[in-house]
Amino acid sequence: MLRTKIVCTIGPASRSTEMLKQLIQSGMSVARLNFSHGNHEYHGENVLRIRGVSEEASKPVAILMDLQGPKLRVGEMEGEGVLLSDGEELVLTSRSITGHAGEIPVQYNRLPELVQPGDRILMDDGLLEVVVLDSTATEIRCQVTTGGLLQSNKGLNLPGAHASIPAITEKDKGDLTFALAQQADWIALSFVRNANDVVTLQELVSRKCAFGRPTPVIAKIEKPEAVDHIDDIIAAADGIMVARGDLGIEASPEEVPLMQKRIIRKCNDAGKPVITATQMLDSMIRNPRPTRAEASDVANAILDGSDAIMLSGETAVGQYPLQALRTMVRIAERTEVELKKRIALAPLAPAGRMSIAEAVSHAAREVAQDLGAAAIITPTVSGNTARMVSHYRPVAPIIAVTPSPLVQRQLCLHWGVYPLLAKRTANTDRMLSDAVNATREHGLVQSGDLVVVTGGAAGSTPGTTDLIRVQVIARILTQGTGIGEEVVQGQIRLIAETLPDPSDIEATDVLVAKRSTRELVPLARRAAGLILLEGGTTSHGAQMAIELGLTAIVGAEDAFFSLEEGQTVTLAPNEGRVYEGRVNA
């Protein structure tokens, strides 16, 4: 099971039902829908397909809807686009025209006010560049310094300039209303500049979700200004995306790797999920294999501490969307072998004074590590328990069991969390038991595995974590009252009315009898353990076991119905249980 989650951008190359099915089966955890492209009808169809395929595959997939934000873009072009040639003069205009040779529309009327002669304007993720010659109220006359094919709606950047565009445009507001109506699991805002931009969006979301849990907001870091305010942005946002495409245009490319590492580390410290995005396997848009540099980039993003890594054009419009995802999965699988060694040796240390919930979550990680637990199981209504345990990066997988389909999908973004659905229950013991059973039924743990269970005890404030329990996953065959302290394992030997000769009893036999008798004593002396239908700690059988120093379970009334001759069992006297198989109780 991958700890790092993979986000796939859905577009023309990946929106078919068959392709979505293959992406989900191959490891897509989050589907990203980009409002910079396509209309509401288009994205609505995508949502229906994703949810339908996810339900059919019984695999939860979160939907992240990405608002365009104050992104500068060119307008519509003729045909497949307009070819810009080095040295030619070009006019950028705010008039509503279709782009053609010599004249390109831009989608921001005040753009001519922002530029001066000599300024650079970059287009299409910096692949194309022009230099400003002069400007009027509606037009900018430029010279092409780096040409190429300019297609419709491509991005436009003014390095160093500050456009006075609202953080959330009218288009964004309409897209947000649509996204919430479609029950998007996450909302991302592009070109965040400071924490106020995030808070403004959160307030809009809260007003539109007045009677429900507000949809969490991801702040996309794409401008140097955002990096300058990163601490405040991380504190305000529910998650962060390091969107390296525009960040690498607005800032110097050599600064981006260091920015990426700093931002990821700060998110890890704050316990906020962080996505590393853009151009991770960019060559696979056109080629069936990645470059070695791209493989290293993906691996380093994982080793840096990313909760998720994202495919953009690779799955949206690329020729090899499925191969790109499978390649990313293989790189992640291999990298996580090394990552698990690192986090085992150098776990994330808590900073400062912790709350009770944080302390219990951190303790769950430590206990799981010390005992070599197969999993940390977190029954959770809000998802808070699983998120906090994920913060401390345990080696053991985190199985989050929740009654909420929304919470189940939202947790698909968090590192190391595998969310399952289960019925809601108010009883703590039943809640914990149901969570363990759901984990076992999904094949995530097996009989004999030791697990750590953590969550909120009955009577706790909703959303708090104050309980931790260690237990063994096993089928309970029968139970009663335990005698002795030693856990024993052996094979069932059913004792009928006619007793066998003591010499026939092996040292690994666990005797099962209705009651203790004087004749049973010599057999019991040679056996590993004893199970009696007769109950009570003062019964003859209990006293006999104590005198012989024998582990016993007394009062197991259904033992003859639930146990079979020769069956391997474990007697756990501290729990009064007989488990199937060999269990580390």
C-alpha positions in Angstrom: 0.0 0.0 0.0 1.4 3.4 -1.0 1.7 5.9 1.7 2.2 8.8 -0.7 -1.1 9.7 -2.6 -1.3 10.4 -6.3 -3.4 13.2 -7.8 -4.3 12.8 -11.5 -5.7 15.8 -13.5 -8.7 14.7 -15.5 -8.9 15.9 -19.1 -9.6 14.7 -22.7 -7.0 12.0 -22.4 -8.4 10.5 -19.2 -12.1 11.3 -18.8 -13.5 8.2 -20.5 -15.2 5.7 -18.2 -12.7 3.0 -19.2 -9.7 5.1 -18.6 -11.0 6.3 -15.2 -11.5 2.7 -14.2 -7.9 1.9 -15.1 -6.6 5.0 -13.3 -8.5 4.1 -10.1 -7.3 0.5 -10.2 -3.7 1.6 -10.8 -3.4 3.9 -7.9 -5.2 7.3 -8.4 -6.3 8.6 -5.0 -7.5 12.1 -6.0 -9.0 13.3 -9.3 -8.3 17.0 -10.0 -10.7 19.0 -12.2 -9.2 22.2 -13.5 -11.6 25.1 -14.0 -9.1 26.9 -16.2 -10.4 24.5 -18.9 -13.8 23.2 -19.8 -17.3 24.4 -18.7 -19.6 23.2 -15.9 -21.4 20.7 -18.1 -18.0 19.1 -19.0 -16.9 19.0 -15.3 -20.3 17.7 -14.2 -20.0 14.7 -16.5 -16.5 14.1 -15.1 -17.8 14.1 -11.6 -20.5 11.6 -12.4 -18.1 9.3 -14.1 -15.5 9.4 -11.4 -18.0 8.8 -8.6 -19.7 6.0 -10.6 -16.4 4.2 -11.4 -15.2 4.7 -7.8 -18.3 3.1 -6.4 -18.2 0.2 -8.8 -14.5 -0.5 -7.9 -15.2 0.0 -4.2 -12.3 2.4 -4.0 -12.8 5.9 -2.6 -11.4 8.7 -4.8 -11.4 12.4 -3.7 -12.4 15.1 -6.2 -10.3 18.2 -6.0 -11.8 21.2 -7.9 -9.2 23.8 -8.9 -10.3 27.4 -9.1 -8.5 29.5 -11.8 -7.9 32.4 -9.4 -6.3 35.7 -10.7 -4.5 34.0 -13.5 -3.6 36.1 -16.5 -4.4 34.2 -19.7 -4.5 34.8 -23.5 -7.9 34.4 -25.2 -9.1 32.2 -28.0 -6.9 31.5 -31.0 -7.7 30.6 -34.6 -7.5 26.9 -35.4 -4.8 25.0 -33.5 -3.1 28.2 -32.4 -1.0 31.1 -33.6 2.7 30.5 -34.5 4.9 33.2 -33.1 8.3 33.7 -34.9 11.4 35.1 -33.3 11.9 38.8 -34.0 8.4 39.5 -35.2 6.3 42.3 -33.8 3.1 41.3 -32.0 0.2 43.2 -30.5 -1.5 42.0 -27.3 -4.9 43.5 -27.1 -7.6 43.7 -24.4 -10.3 43.9 -27.2 -12.6 40.8 -27.6 -11.1 39.3 -30.8 -10.0 35.8 -31.9 -6.2 35.6 -31.9 -4.5 35.5 -35.3 -1.1 36.2 -36.7 0.2 39.6 -35.4 -2.6 40.1 -32.8 -3.3 38.1 -29.6 -6.2 38.8 -27.2 -5.6 38.8 -23.4 -8.3 38.2 -20.7 -7.4 41.2 -18.5 -8.5 44.6 -19.6 -6.0 46.5 -17.4 -2.9 44.6 -18.6 -1.6 47.5 -20.7 -1.4 49.6 -17.5 0.9 47.1 -15.8 3.8 47.1 -18.3 6.6 49.4 -19.2 8.9 49.3 -22.3 11.5 46.6 -21.8 9.3 44.4 -19.5 9.3 40.7 -20.3 6.0 38.9 -20.8 6.0 35.1 -20.6 3.3 32.8 -22.1 2.6 29.1 -21.9 4.5 28.2 -18.7 7.4 30.4 -19.9 8.0 28.6 -23.2 7.2 31.7 -25.2 8.6 35.2 -24.4 8.0 38.7 -25.7 9.5 42.1 -24.7 7.3 45.2 -24.4 8.1 48.0 -26.9 5.3 50.4 -26.0 1.6 50.4 -25.0 -1.7 52.3 -25.2 -4.9 52.0 -23.2 -5.9 48.8 -24.9 -2.8 47.4 -26.7 0.7 46.4 -25.9 3.2 46.3 -28.8 5.9 43.6 -28.3 8.7 41.9 -30.0 8.9 38.1 -29.9 12.2 36.9 -28.4 11.3 33.2 -28.0 8.7 31.9 -30.4 6.5 28.9 -30.8 2.9 27.8 -31.1 0.6 29.8 -28.8 -2.7 27.9 -28.2 -6.0 29.2 -26.7 -6.2 30.1 -23.0 -2.6 29.6 -22.2 -1.2 31.3 -19.1 0.6 34.7 -19.2 3.1 35.9 -16.6 4.6 39.3 -15.8 7.7 38.5 -13.7 7.9 41.1 -10.9 4.6 42.9 -11.7 1.7 43.0 -9.2 -1.7 42.8 -11.0 -4.5 44.3 -8.9 -6.9 41.4 -9.7 -9.1 40.3 -6.9 -8.0 37.0 -5.3 -11.3 35.4 -6.2 -12.8 36.5 -9.5 -16.4 36.4 -10.6 -15.6 33.3 -12.6 -14.2 31.7 -9.4 -17.4 32.5 -7.5 -19.5 30.8 -10.1 -17.1 27.8 -10.3 -17.2 27.6 -6.5 -21.0 27.4 -6.4 -20.9 24.7 -8.9 -18.1 22.8 -7.1 -20.0 22.8 -3.8 -23.2 21.7 -5.5 -21.2 18.8 -6.9 -20.0 18.0 -3.4 -16.3 18.5 -4.2 -14.1 17.0 -1.5 -11.4 19.7 -1.8 -11.2 23.2 -3.3 -7.9 24.7 -4.5 -7.3 28.4 -5.1 -4.7 29.4 -7.6 -2.2 32.3 -7.2 -2.7 32.8 -3.5 -0.8 35.9 -2.4 -1.3 35.9 1.4 -3.4 34.4 4.1 -6.3 36.9 3.5 -6.9 35.3 0.1 -7.3 31.9 1.8 -9.6 33.3 4.5 -11.8 35.1 1.9 -12.4 31.8 0.1 -13.0 29.9 3.3 -15.6 32.5 4.3 -17.3 32.1 1.0 -17.3 28.3 1.4 -18.7 28.5 4.9 -21.6 30.7 3.8 -22.5 28.3 1.1 -22.1 25.3 3.4 -24.0 26.9 6.3 -25.6 23.6 7.5 -22.7 21.2 6.8 -19.0 20.8 7.2 -17.1 23.4 5.2 -15.2 21.9 2.3 -11.4 22.2 3.0 -9.3 24.7 1.0 -5.9 24.1 -0.6 -3.7 27.2 -1.2 -1.6 26.9 -4.4 1.8 28.5 -4.0 2.7 30.0 -7.4 4.1 33.4 -6.6 7.2 34.6 -4.7 4.8 36.9 -2.7 3.1 33.7 -1.4 6.4 32.3 -0.4 7.1 35.4 1.6 3.9 34.9 3.5 4.1 31.1 3.6 3.8 30.7 7.4 0.6 32.6 7.6 -0.8 30.8 4.5 -0.1 27.4 6.0 -1.7 28.4 9.2 -4.9 29.5 7.4 -5.2 26.8 4.7 -6.3 23.2 5.1 -3.6 22.1 2.7 -0.9 23.4 0.4 0.0 22.8 -3.2 3.5 23.6 -4.4 2.6 24.5 -8.0 6.0 24.7 -9.5 5.0 25.7 -13.0 4.1 29.3 -12.5 6.3 29.5 -9.4 9.3 28.7 -11.6 8.3 31.5 -14.0 7.6 34.1 -11.4 10.8 33.2 -9.4 14.2 32.1 -10.6 14.2 28.4 -11.6 17.2 27.7 -9.3 15.2 28.9 -6.3 12.2 26.5 -6.9 13.8 23.3 -5.5 14.8 25.1 -2.3 11.4 26.7 -2.0 9.8 23.3 -2.5 11.8 21.7 0.3 11.2 24.6 2.8 7.4 24.6 2.1 7.1 20.9 2.5 9.0 20.9 5.7 6.9 23.7 7.1 3.7 21.8 6.1 5.0 18.6 7.8 5.7 20.5 11.0 2.2 22.1 10.9 0.5 18.8 10.1 -1.0 20.2 6.9 -1.2 18.0 3.8 1.1 19.2 0.9 0.9 18.3 -2.8 4.0 18.7 -5.0 2.8 19.4 -8.5 3.6 20.4 -12.1 5.9 18.8 -14.7 6.8 15.8 -12.5 6.7 13.4 -15.5 6.3 16.1 -18.2 8.1 14.2 -21.0 5.5 11.5 -20.7 2.9 13.8 -22.3 4.7 12.8 -25.5 6.9 9.8 -24.6 6.1 6.4 -23.0 9.0 6.6 -20.6 10.2 9.3 -18.2 13.6 10.9 -18.2 16.0 9.9 -15.4 15.7 13.5 -14.0 12.0 13.2 -13.8 12.2 9.9 -11.9 14.6 11.6 -9.4 12.2 14.5 -9.1 9.3 12.3 -8.1 11.5 10.3 -5.6 12.9 13.5 -4.0 9.4 15.0 -3.6 8.4 11.9 -1.7 11.6 11.9 0.4 11.1 15.6 1.1 7.8 14.7 2.8 5.0 15.3 0.3 1.6 13.9 1.2 0.7 13.7 -2.5 2.4 14.0 -5.9 0.5 15.3 -8.9 0.2 14.6 -12.6 -1.1 17.5 -14.7 -0.8 17.4 -18.5 0.5 13.9 -18.3 -3.0 12.5 -17.5 -5.1 15.4 -18.8 -3.9 15.7 -22.4 -0.9 13.4 -22.7 -0.6 10.4 -25.0 0.2 8.0 -22.2 -2.0 8.8 -19.2 -2.1 5.3 -17.8 1.6 4.7 -18.3 2.4 8.0 -16.6 0.4 7.0 -13.5 1.9 3.5 -13.4 5.4 4.9 -13.7 4.7 7.3 -10.8 3.4 4.4 -8.7 6.5 2.3 -9.4 8.8 5.2 -8.5 6.8 5.8 -5.3 6.8 2.2 -4.3 10.6 1.9 -4.6 11.2 5.2 -2.9 9.0 4.4 0.0 11.2 1.4 0.9 13.9 3.9 1.7 11.4 6.4 3.2 10.2 3.8 5.8 13.7 3.2 7.0 14.2 7.0 7.4 11.1 7.6 9.3 11.7 4.6 11.5 15.1 5.9 12.5 14.2 9.6 12.6 10.5 10.1 13.3 8.9 13.6 13.2 9.4 15.0 16.7 6.5 17.0 18.2 7.3 20.7 18.7 6.2 22.5 21.9 3.4 21.6 24.2 0.9 19.2 22.7 -2.8 18.8 23.2 -4.2 15.6 24.6 -5.3 14.5 21.1 -1.8 15.3 19.7 -0.1 13.4 22.5 -2.3 10.4 22.0 -1.7 10.4 18.3 2.0 10.7 18.7 1.9 7.9 21.3 0.0 5.7 18.9 2.8 6.1 16.4 5.4 5.3 19.0 3.6 2.3 20.3 3.0 0.9 16.8 6.7 1.4 16.0 7.9 -0.3 19.3 5.6 -3.3 18.9 6.0 -3.6 15.1 2.2 -3.2 14.7 0.7 -4.2 11.3 -1.6 -1.1 11.3 -2.9 1.8 13.3 -6.7 1.7 13.2 -8.5 5.0 13.8 -12.3 5.0 14.1 -13.2 8.6 13.3 -16.3 10.6 12.5 -14.6 13.9 11.5 -11.3 12.4 10.2 -9.4 14.4 12.8 -7.8 11.3 14.5 -6.5 9.9 11.2 -5.1 13.3 10.2 -3.2 13.8 13.4 -1.7 10.3 13.4 -0.7 10.9 9.7 1.1 14.1 10.9 3.6 11.9 12.8 4.4 9.7 9.8 4.1 6.2 11.3 5.7 3.2 9.5 2.5 1.3 10.0 -0.4 2.1 7.7 -3.3 4.2 9.1 -6.7 2.6 8.6 -9.3 5.3 9.1 -12.8 3.8 9.6 -15.6 6.4 9.3 -19.4 6.4 8.8 -19.1 9.5 6.5 -18.5 9.0 2.8 -17.4 12.6 2.6 -14.7 12.2 5.3 -13.7 8.9 3.6 -13.0 10.7 0.3 -11.3 13.7 2.0 -8.9 11.4 3.8 -7.7 10.0 0.4 -5.3 13.0 0.2 -3.5 12.4 3.5 -0.2 10.5 3.7 -0.5 6.9 4.9 -4.3 6.9 5.4 -6.5 4.2 4.0 -10.1 5.2 4.6 -12.9 2.6 5.0 -16.7 3.1 5.6 -18.5 1.6 8.6 -21.8 2.2 10.4 -21.9 4.8 13.1 -22.2 3.6 16.7 -22.3 5.4 20.0 -20.7 2.6 22.1 -16.9 2.9 22.3 -16.2 -0.8 22.6 -18.6 -1.5 19.6 -17.0 1.3 17.6 -13.5 -0.1 18.2 -14.6 -3.6 17.5 -16.4 -2.6 14.3 -13.4 -0.7 13.1 -11.1 -3.7 13.6 -13.6 -6.0 11.9 -13.9 -3.7 8.9 -10.1 -3.6 8.6 -9.9 -7.3 8.7 -12.8 -7.8 6.2 -11.1 -5.6 3.7 -8.0 -7.8 3.9 -5.8 -5.0 5.3 -4.9 -7.1 8.4 -4.8 -10.8 9.0 -5.4 -13.1 11.9 -2.4 -12.9 14.3 -1.5 -9.3 13.4 -1.0 -6.9 16.3 -2.7 -3.5 15.8 -2.9 -0.2 17.6 -6.4 1.3 17.9 -6.8 5.0 18.7 -9.8 7.3 18.7 -12.2 9.2 21.0 -13.7 7.4 24.1 -17.4 7.5 24.8 -18.3 10.8 26.4 -15.4 12.7 24.7 -16.0 15.9 22.9 -16.6 15.1 19.2 -13.4 15.3 17.2 -11.1 14.6 20.1 -8.6 11.7 20.4 -8.0 10.4 23.9 -8.0 6.6 23.7 -5.3 4.1 22.7 -5.5 0.3 22.7 -3.2 -2.5 21.6 -4.8 -5.7 20.4 -4.3 -8.8 18.3 -6.3 -9.5 15.1 -7.7 -12.9 15.5 -10.9 -14.9 15.3 -12.2 -15.6 18.8 -13.2 -19.2 18.9 -14.5 -19.3 22.5 -14.0 -17.3 25.7 -14.5 -17.6 29.4 -12.3 -16.8 32.5 -8.6 -17.0 32.2 -6.4 -18.8 34.7 -2.6 -18.1 34.8 -0.5 -15.5 33.1 1.4 -17.2 30.2 0.0 -17.2 26.7 0.2 -20.7 25.3 -0.3 -22.1 21.8 -1.1 -25.7 20.9 -3.4 -28.2 19.2 -6.9 -29.0 20.4 -7.4 -32.4 22.0 -11.0 -33.1 22.7 -11.4 -35.3 25.8 -14.5 -37.5 25.7 -16.0 -39.6 28.5 -13.4 -42.2 27.9 -10.0 -40.7 28.9 -6.9 -41.5 26.8 -3.8 -42.9 28.3 -1.5 -40.1 29.7 1.3 -41.3 27.5 -0.8 -40.3 24.5 -0.8 -36.6 25.5 1.7 -34.4 23.8 3.4 -31.3 25.4 1.7 -29.2 22.7 -1.9 -30.5 23.4 -4.6 -28.2 24.7 -7.1 -30.3 26.5 -10.8 -29.6 26.1 -13.1 -31.2 28.7 -16.6 -30.7 30.2 -15.3 -30.6 33.8 -12.2 -31.5 35.8 -11.9 -34.9 37.5 -9.3 -36.6 39.5 -8.6 -38.8 36.4 -7.9 -35.6 34.3 -5.0 -34.5 36.5 -2.3 -36.8 35.0 -3.3 -35.8 31.5 -3.3 -32.1 32.4 0.2 -32.4 33.8 1.6 -33.3 30.4 -0.5 -30.7 28.4 0.2 -27.2 27.2 -3.2 -25.8 28.4 -6.7 -26.6 29.4 -10.2 -25.5 28.3 -13.2 -26.4 30.5 -16.9 -25.9 30.1 -17.1 -25.8 33.9 -16.8 -22.2 35.1 -15.8 -20.1 38.1 -12.5 -19.1 39.5 -13.2 -21.2 42.6 -14.2 -24.3 40.6 -12.3 -27.6 40.9 -10.9 -27.0 37.4 -9.6 -23.5 38.1 -8.0 -24.7 41.4 -6.4 -27.6 39.6 -4.9 -25.3 36.9 -3.5 -23.0 39.6 -1.9 -25.9 41.5 -0.4 -27.3 38.3 0.8 -23.8 37.1 -1.3 -24.5 33.9 -2.8 -21.9 31.6 -6.5 -22.5 31.4 -9.8 -21.0 30.2 -12.7 -22.0 32.3 -16.4 -21.4 31.7 -16.0 -21.8 27.9 -19.5 -23.2 27.5 -19.5 -23.6 23.7 -16.0 -25.1 23.5 -17.1 -28.5 22.1 -19.1 -26.7 19.3 -16.5 -24.1 18.4 -13.3 -26.1 18.6 -12.1 -29.0 16.4 -9.7 -31.8 17.0 -6.1 -30.9 16.0 -7.0 -27.2 15.5 -4.1 -24.8 16.3 -5.2 -22.3 19.0 -3.8 -19.6 21.3 -5.0 -19.3 24.9 -4.8 -15.7 26.2 -5.6 -15.9 29.9 -5.4 -12.2 30.5 -8.3 -11.8 28.0 -10.1 -15.0 28.8 -10.1 -15.8 25.1 -9.2 -18.7 22.8 -8.0 -17.4 19.4 -7.7 -19.3 16.1 -4.1 -19.9 15.1 -0.9 -18.6 16.6 -1.4 -15.2 17.9 1.0 -12.7 19.6 -1.5 -11.9 22.4 
